[in-house]
Amino acid sequence: MTAPQQCARQGPRSATGHHTVPAEELHRFRAMLERASGTEGDRSVQDGTVLPLALLAAVAVRASGQLFADGPPGTVALHGAQSIRLLRPVHAGEKLVCACAIRSTKALANGVMTEVSVHLAVGTESVAEAGSLLVHRAPGTAAPARAPAPVRPRPARDPAPGICVDRALVREYAAVSGDHNPIHLSEDAALEAGFPGVIAHGMLTFALAEQHLRTGAGRGRPYELSLRFSRPLVIDGESAGLRVTDRPARGTGPHHGSVSLMAADRDGTTVATGRAALRPRNEL
């Protein structure tokens, strides 16, 4: 059996699970992002129990993990893209029903790329839709060499300094999210997987992008967010820099407003790009 075929050995094509985010977990998640970014969320429109998009997305990713429970030991899982669309505010303490399904799979030279969808509901009421693009590589399979990504010019609007993403923050995100993938926590595991060092969770970048929108964009609150991760954020030494910028998106349609997002490391190399749809700040 080839390595890609081994990687493709998964669990069921669909699964359903339940998850409840307690208030303590929500407060810890918010406090982590506020410490990292040096900013506070917009307390004027948050009643203290509404879950951020990034926390809901982390729940969806955790729930979809049961679809890959039968993979071979040591398989390396990488996040290629993540999206979530909120249908109504979700509060801490609500019991979420997470219906996960594999939408498509594609064999790669050294693994398998899988598209996963997660429908989140409270009882029979739909509250959010999430999607992930995941790449699973066979144990010990090095990543193919990639040319450096072109450095994109930053938008004129650049309101905040870069965020320091250090190992302590990565460990804290792992604890809060439940994502203990060793490539984020162990230098040896990251090197074995073909990376130059420990890499930050893509979903940590996702969370910091949402925090930027909530505190720095100034135009509204995100109810839809999607990011494509173009390359890993490597923790060089003890920390890496992350800068999130935004600009008005073209073709916003009927939305209150949409923005394009870019996240870059301290050298200006793009690590993620995406888009968010916003509501006015006085709307939950």
Salt bridges, closest charged atoms under 4 A:
GLU25 OE2 - ARG62 NH2 3.69
GLU34 OE2 - ARG43 NH2 2.65
ASP42 OD2 - ARG281 NH1 3.41
ASP47 OD2 - HIS91 ND1 3.75
GLU94 OE1 - ARG88 NH1 2.86
GLU125 OE1 - ARG88 NH2 3.15
GLU129 OE2 - HIS119 NE2 3.50
ASP158 OD1 - ARG243 NH1 3.40
GLU172 OE2 - ARG35 NH2 2.40
GLU187 OE1 - ARG167 NH2 2.88
GLU210 OE2 - ARG214 NE 3.00
GLU224 OE1 - ARG85 NE 3.64
ASP246 OD1 - ARG157 NH1 3.35
ASP246 OD1 - HIS212 NE2 2.71
ASP246 OD2 - ARG219 NH2 2.46
